[in-house]
């Protein structure tokens, strides 16, 4: 892997320092939630309903309670407020036969195969497993609405408590300009219907956690998550406890990618510790999910369907966009309403669009919930927008790069939401840099090492090579009027005789989910305080010691945390100058406000800043088998300022490989509300032999005017453009367009045969 970076520094911001947690993670000394479960802990087993849509008639836990080693079986009757949700309390903690007066969502209906029915707590994990197998339930089967089409065509409502007459429960509109005028000025028209697949997060560490009372009698949960304080909010709601009596700690976290943004074990483990403590048993309660439980039991990247039309005049200037976006929310909202917003404003692409009609909606089904996943609706939208642009280039005969130069957003451009783009739009520079680094005007140089089927060499005349290009933008930070904020605290240490602090402590709740955030925090604190990074101690991801950081999501954490750290350092410096030892600075950073879009026109200021990406892909396809090898990826990113260039490069490479799996092999199947392949034997994430042959990470530093030290968020950006660039490369090689993916060999071969016969 190669990198094109700017100047590196010895310390602080810009230094390519080794992560302080690297040795512990490589040697196994780092403690993840599963490692934190003490030897004398009780073990809990979640019982899934296994029912995509059914009414619970009777629940019998007597055999489970009598099973050897079982100390408790918890059900809906044990939950003070039997509901939760990140953006909407529409999911019961447990499905039960009785309705709690304080619970608004009907809790006797299982709407998803992984709804929780009971929690069995025992002396050992094996005894909990055995007890769980003895929980008995009687069900009245209800109509299963397994996909969007079924949910929209049925009179059965999955959430009738919403008071709506359809399973379509959240929508956005854009009405911009004069659509008829735009159509009248059009020379070229591209139309397409795009089917978008699920994606499983496949993080290294399955769900695990423990709950106990700490020395201050706070009910404490140690778990892997993405937002400690929001976890605490949801715990407080369901358990009916004040937030200050609850504590959430994140130990080391083995990946997240949005999959840990929603609750998994937090509430049920805390509930178990609380109820057992009421009976005098104060042992910790722990649980570890199997890989299959993890895949079945947490949300996925949204699947959906987008119908789109793109028009341009004879010069290639976009005249109008029309689109209908429908995402499958699954059984519960999770963050579907927020993901939909990103898809909605992204489906017109990163271009100046004078006239538009876009209607977007999300639909409840009895399938696996959709939720946050790296890109947060952006990859689905970018696949459509960029494939439409590449089709337009072919139809009009214009060069794909030049077509983008003609239409790209830039400083002063009016966005699709009828407001001016935030200052610092670097798309023109990113597009040009990617085209240069990829040598788009030259013949492909890298020879393919094609060997997807090792036992059989491909026929030479069956190998076709192609190149594709795509670009995109992605919001940094929470959107659509959400009250963004991030808090930090810094203690500057030293003696009264010291002119400058000799060491410092940084308190911050931001989650380290594998991306290197805490290393970046330390380096930004070093830059802001003048204390060497080796002399800064970090106290992280604990609601007892830090203010609210917001989530490790939306490419926001470096951007938001950096601004909060700069503010805390400034406050601490004031205290230091006044003689305080330690000098303590606390700061709550609040960025410029955003706006919810007008419900009729879609007008508004949805985001305060963006990140920008362009990718070029070279690939080889065996037209006899449909196998694809990606030979070269040039992934170009404006990161504003690379806090740690090595970490940035790692983020790019990791995201490229994750996007590679999304585009090529990760084919999660669902039927009638059940996942059909919830194991890695049937859900194929890329192995070391499957990844691109070469990834070139091009790191640009066009400062964000609002970013800390000029930095932009960038972690999601490589996901945005990979699938459309790969589809364009496959078309370049074969002349065939694909409007869905993953591009599995069977799908590619079938597509080629449809065209060639």
Buried (B, 14 or more C-beta within 10 A) or exposed (E): EEBBBEEEBEBBBBBBBEBBBEEEBEEEEBEBBBEBBEEEBBBBBBBBBBBBBBBBEEBEBEBBBEBEBBBBBBBBEBBBBBBBBBBBBBBBBBBBBBBBEEBBBBBBBBBBBBBBBBBBBBBEBEBBBBBBBBBEBEBEEBEBBBBBBBBBEBEBBBBEEBEEEBBBBBBBBBBBBEBEEBBEBBBBBBEBEBEBBBBBBBBEBBBBBBBBBEEEEBBBBBBBBBBBBBBBBBBBBBBEBEBEBBBBBBBBBBBBBBBBBBBBBBBBBBBBBBBBBEEEBEBBBBBBBBEEBBBBBBBBBBBBBBBBBBBBBEEBBBBBBBBBBBBBBBBBBBBBBBBBBBBBBBBBBBBBBBBBBBBBBBBBBBBBBBBBBBBBBBBBBBBBBBBBBBBBBBBBEBBBBEBBBBBBBEEEBBBBBBBEBBEBBBBBBBBBBBBBBBBBEEEBEEEBEBEBEEEEEBEEEEBBBBBBBBBBBBBBBBBBBBEBBBBBBBBBBBEEEEEEBEBBBBBBBBBBBBBBBBBBBBBBBBBBBBBBBEBBEBBBBBBBBBBBBBBBBBBBBBBBBBBBBBBBBBBBBEBBEEEBBBBBBBBEBEBEEBBBBBEEEBBBBBBBBBBBBBBBBBBBBBBBBBBBBBBBBBBBBBBBBBBBBBBBBBBBBBBBBBBBBBBBBBBBEBEBBBBEBBEEEEBBBBEEEBBBBBBBBBBBBBBBEBBBBBBBBBBBBBBBBBBBBBBBBBBBBBEBBBBBBBBBBEBBBEBBEEEEE
